[in-house]
Amino acid sequence: GAVVSQHPSRVICKSGTSVKIECRSLDFQATTMFWYRQFPKQSLMLMATSNEGSKATYEQGVEKDKFLINHASLTLSTLTVTSAHPEDSSFYICSAATETNYGYTFGSGTRLTVV
Amino acid sequence: AQSVTQPDIHITVSEGASLELRCNYSYGATPYLFWYVQSPGQGLQLLLKYFSGDTLVQGIKGFEAEFKRSQSSFNLRKPSVHWSDAAEYFCAVAQEAASKLTFGTGTRLQVTL
């Protein structure tokens, strides 16, 4: 079945530094990639939607200059948290979608801790 | 705008008992509906999905869900719960294929032995 590889699974960084999270669709081409943020014991909140070769669409309240999303190919999307601060600590999950299977495949998530 | 409600935040059932997790959605047309399961610190695994056809959908791990348009519901069921089913369950809705998913707040399932 469809697999999305997300890494790193865990990352600890110092406040003020930037962190890049990668998501790759391994055996299919993703029309669209979604990035979610999940706080402990809460639901997934959509941050942005990206399509290959175009700018990402950010949800209201999400700082696009802080959360940089690049979707350079149909199999790779990256989320860069710039100038990270402790409040950015969270669980970030990507999801890839294709119109052909009416489904979404999720990465295993990245636990970001900013110290 | 689409929305999803999962009325039950936390449910506890005994192993072997039946399970029903409730999900109500708000969307004008026929939505694309999904149930996902998440173990702690993990990503999401798709249990089942519905977008057309038979309103009773069979999924993995013995789960099924029924789409009821009149009630705007898509409840998840399992006839006999196993201890390994303990996890967080999310209902989600999309307006069309590959469009953004909106998640419910989730239901945490605890299974007692």
Interface residues (C-beta under 8 A of the other chain):
Chain A: Q6 T31 T32 F34 K41 Q42 S43 L44 L46 T49 F91 I93 S95 A97 T98 E99 Y102 G103 Y104 T105 F106 G107 S108 G109 R111
Chain B: Y32 F34 Y36 G41 Q42 G43 L44 Q45 L46 K49 F51 F90 A97 A98 K100 L101 T102 F103 G104 T105 G106 R108
